């Protein structure tokens, strides 16, 4: 039996799936996979998921591995890291293809047609295709861009509450912020904030979305 592997290597986690005749036959997951932010960890996690699937299907033949990697278009000289994956699995298959996670999602979603895709996860990007030309807006990482990302949304919410506190005003977001960051006041939220990683901070955006569903005007404005 022959099979192919498709991998979504995202900023929060990596998901790998093996298919035979478009039927899912095995899966594996690992930690973050943004090659721009942490290339060594990304390659380590990619090797982990591919190894796990290949061991599950050791009596079968892998004919293709297609990998969509977050941060691939922003990374500085990612080729040596990609070559490491190819070398590691050259006995499994010579057919390993790399692309950005956004482009992979775009191609899959449009099924060959023109259009665009907006991704708003831990990071964010808008990716489009028109007459075989690919276009992008954003996706340059949380320090410079990612305006619609979970991280930026969380950052805006906490910053808004702190700004209101400085003016002697109360923010309607404060109770949700205190609960999520496990603090008894906003000053203590700051120390907690700097202890968390980007993914943990981004997860607060889900709480903010719940506040918006409750018609919280501040949450709605930030979103």
Secondary structure, 3 states (H helix, E strand, C coil): CEEEEEEEECCCCEEEEEEECCEEEEEEEECCCECCCCHHHHHHHHHHHHHHHHHHCCCCEEEEEEEEEECCCCCCCCHHHHHHHHHHCCCCCCCEEEEEHHHHHHHHHHCCCCEEEEEECCCEEEEEEECCEEEEECCCCCCCCCCCCHHHHHHHHHHHHHHHHHCCCCCCCHHHHHHHCCCCCHHHHHHHHCCCCHHHHHCHHHHHHHHHHCCCHHHHHHC
